[in-house]
Amino acid sequence: MAETLINGGILISIFAIAAPFIFVLLVISMTTKRREKKEYHQTMDEDETKKMNDIYKGLKDLNRRIDNLETLHHKNNNKER
């Protein structure tokens, strides 16, 4: 019985010493994961913004080309008359 109390006391002492270190490691791990997740989302937002800008630029160019084709078409129709 005395050995159980001594072993139990040793376990409690080891836990009391190790618990703060384990807690700190968990906090650091959670903070690191949160930072990585935030950086990932920021990178994704930048990529999406770049893609949206590229699409917008492409649509502007397409609109300009359509306007030019309409102008040419109207000029050709006026020449034929």
C-alpha atoms as an extended CHARMM CRD file, in Angstrom:
* protein
*
        81  EXT
         1         1  MET       CA              0.0000000000        0.0000000000        0.0000000000  PROA      1               0.0000000000
         2         2  ALA       CA              2.8300000000        2.3600000000        0.8150000000  PROA      2               0.0000000000
         3         3  GLU       CA              4.4240000000        1.6720000000       -2.5630000000  PROA      3               0.0000000000
         4         4  THR       CA              1.1830000000        2.6240000000       -4.3050000000  PROA      4               0.0000000000
         5         5  LEU       CA              1.0590000000        5.9460000000       -2.4850000000  PROA      5               0.0000000000
         6         6  ILE       CA              4.6980000000        6.6610000000       -3.3020000000  PROA      6               0.0000000000
         7         7  ASN       CA              4.2150000000        5.7160000000       -6.9550000000  PROA      7               0.0000000000
         8         8  GLY       CA              1.0010000000        7.7430000000       -7.0370000000  PROA      8               0.0000000000
         9         9  GLY       CA              2.8180000000       10.6840000000       -5.4890000000  PROA      9               0.0000000000
        10        10  ILE       CA              5.5580000000       10.4110000000       -8.0760000000  PROA      10              0.0000000000
        11        11  LEU       CA              3.0020000000       10.3170000000      -10.8920000000  PROA      11              0.0000000000
        12        12  ILE       CA              1.2330000000       13.3620000000       -9.5060000000  PROA      12              0.0000000000
        13        13  SER       CA              4.5540000000       15.2030000000       -9.1980000000  PROA      13              0.0000000000
        14        14  ILE       CA              5.5340000000       14.3270000000      -12.7540000000  PROA      14              0.0000000000
        15        15  PHE       CA              2.1180000000       15.4260000000      -14.0170000000  PROA      15              0.0000000000
        16        16  ALA       CA              2.3280000000       18.6880000000      -12.0570000000  PROA      16              0.0000000000
        17        17  ILE       CA              5.7100000000       19.4260000000      -13.6400000000  PROA      17              0.0000000000
        18        18  ALA       CA              4.7740000000       18.3000000000      -17.1610000000  PROA      18              0.0000000000
        19        19  ALA       CA              1.2680000000       19.8320000000      -17.3610000000  PROA      19              0.0000000000
        20        20  PRO       CA              2.3740000000       23.4610000000      -17.8830000000  PROA      20              0.0000000000
        21        21  PHE       CA              4.8060000000       22.4040000000      -20.6380000000  PROA      21              0.0000000000
        22        22  ILE       CA              2.1150000000       20.3630000000      -22.3600000000  PROA      22              0.0000000000
        23        23  PHE       CA             -0.2890000000       23.2970000000      -22.1030000000  PROA      23              0.0000000000
        24        24  VAL       CA              2.2730000000       25.6810000000      -23.6310000000  PROA      24              0.0000000000
        25        25  LEU       CA              2.9570000000       23.2290000000      -26.4620000000  PROA      25              0.0000000000
        26        26  LEU       CA             -0.7690000000       22.9540000000      -27.1940000000  PROA      26              0.0000000000
        27        27  VAL       CA             -1.1750000000       26.7320000000      -27.2620000000  PROA      27              0.0000000000
        28        28  ILE       CA              1.8250000000       27.1260000000      -29.5840000000  PROA      28              0.0000000000
        29        29  SER       CA              0.5110000000       24.3640000000      -31.8400000000  PROA      29              0.0000000000
        30        30  MET       CA             -2.9640000000       25.9340000000      -32.0460000000  PROA      30              0.0000000000
        31        31  THR       CA             -1.5040000000       29.3820000000      -32.7340000000  PROA      31              0.0000000000
        32        32  THR       CA              0.7250000000       28.0270000000      -35.4870000000  PROA      32              0.0000000000
        33        33  LYS       CA             -2.1710000000       26.1930000000      -37.1390000000  PROA      33              0.0000000000
        34        34  ARG       CA             -4.3430000000       29.2970000000      -36.9390000000  PROA      34              0.0000000000
        35        35  ARG       CA             -1.5890000000       31.4240000000      -38.5050000000  PROA      35              0.0000000000
        36        36  GLU       CA             -1.0590000000       28.8860000000      -41.3150000000  PROA      36              0.0000000000
        37        37  LYS       CA             -4.7950000000       28.7740000000      -41.9630000000  PROA      37              0.0000000000
        38        38  LYS       CA             -4.9650000000       32.5720000000      -42.0740000000  PROA      38              0.0000000000
        39        39  GLU       CA             -2.0140000000       32.7530000000      -44.4870000000  PROA      39              0.0000000000
        40        40  TYR       CA             -3.6180000000       30.0820000000      -46.6680000000  PROA      40              0.0000000000
        41        41  HSD       CA             -6.8890000000       32.0130000000      -46.8590000000  PROA      41              0.0000000000
        42        42  GLN       CA             -5.0330000000       35.2710000000      -47.5340000000  PROA      42              0.0000000000
        43        43  THR       CA             -3.1580000000       33.5910000000      -50.3890000000  PROA      43              0.0000000000
        44        44  MET       CA             -6.4140000000       32.2030000000      -51.7620000000  PROA      44              0.0000000000
        45        45  ASP       CA             -8.0300000000       35.6570000000      -51.5510000000  PROA      45              0.0000000000
        46        46  GLU       CA             -5.1060000000       37.1880000000      -53.4670000000  PROA      46              0.0000000000
        47        47  ASP       CA             -5.3190000000       34.4670000000      -56.1200000000  PROA      47              0.0000000000
        48        48  GLU       CA             -9.0700000000       34.9330000000      -56.4760000000  PROA      48              0.0000000000
        49        49  THR       CA             -8.6450000000       38.6980000000      -56.7590000000  PROA      49              0.0000000000
        50        50  LYS       CA             -6.0250000000       38.2490000000      -59.4770000000  PROA      50              0.0000000000
        51        51  LYS       CA             -8.2850000000       35.8330000000      -61.3750000000  PROA      51              0.0000000000
        52        52  MET       CA            -11.2510000000       38.2000000000      -61.0910000000  PROA      52              0.0000000000
        53        53  ASN       CA             -9.1310000000       41.0840000000      -62.3970000000  PROA      53              0.0000000000
        54        54  ASP       CA             -7.9570000000       38.9350000000      -65.3060000000  PROA      54              0.0000000000
        55        55  ILE       CA            -11.5490000000       37.9820000000      -66.1360000000  PROA      55              0.0000000000
        56        56  TYR       CA            -12.6310000000       41.6270000000      -65.9250000000  PROA      56              0.0000000000
        57        57  LYS       CA             -9.7900000000       42.6980000000      -68.2240000000  PROA      57              0.0000000000
        58        58  GLY       CA            -10.6850000000       39.9330000000      -70.6820000000  PROA      58              0.0000000000
        59        59  LEU       CA            -14.3450000000       40.9730000000      -70.7000000000  PROA      59              0.0000000000
        60        60  LYS       CA            -13.3850000000       44.6130000000      -71.2830000000  PROA      60              0.0000000000
        61        61  ASP       CA            -11.2260000000       43.5740000000      -74.2370000000  PROA      61              0.0000000000
        62        62  LEU       CA            -14.0340000000       41.3870000000      -75.5870000000  PROA      62              0.0000000000
        63        63  ASN       CA            -16.4970000000       44.2580000000      -75.2880000000  PROA      63              0.0000000000
        64        64  ARG       CA            -14.0990000000       46.5680000000      -77.1480000000  PROA      64              0.0000000000
        65        65  ARG       CA            -13.6840000000       44.0000000000      -79.9260000000  PROA      65              0.0000000000
        66        66  ILE       CA            -17.4390000000       43.5400000000      -80.2600000000  PROA      66              0.0000000000
        67        67  ASP       CA            -17.8720000000       47.3040000000      -80.5180000000  PROA      67              0.0000000000
        68        68  ASN       CA            -15.2090000000       47.4280000000      -83.2380000000  PROA      68              0.0000000000
        69        69  LEU       CA            -16.8650000000       44.5880000000      -85.1650000000  PROA      69              0.0000000000
        70        70  GLU       CA            -20.2610000000       46.3040000000      -84.9030000000  PROA      70              0.0000000000
        71        71  THR       CA            -18.7050000000       49.5170000000      -86.2190000000  PROA      71              0.0000000000
        72        72  LEU       CA            -17.1220000000       47.6710000000      -89.1460000000  PROA      72              0.0000000000
        73        73  HSD       CA            -20.3860000000       45.8690000000      -89.8580000000  PROA      73              0.0000000000
        74        74  HSD       CA            -22.3500000000       49.1370000000      -89.9050000000  PROA      74              0.0000000000
        75        75  LYS       CA            -19.7470000000       50.7670000000      -92.1870000000  PROA      75              0.0000000000
        76        76  ASN       CA            -19.9270000000       47.8260000000      -94.5940000000  PROA      76              0.0000000000
        77        77  ASN       CA            -23.7140000000       47.9390000000      -94.6260000000  PROA      77              0.0000000000
        78        78  ASN       CA            -23.6890000000       51.6740000000      -95.3400000000  PROA      78              0.0000000000
        79        79  LYS       CA            -21.2300000000       51.2060000000      -98.2590000000  PROA      79              0.0000000000
        80        80  GLU       CA            -23.4310000000       48.5520000000      -99.8450000000  PROA      80              0.0000000000
        81        81  ARG       CA            -26.4600000000       50.8530000000      -99.8790000000  PROA      81              0.0000000000
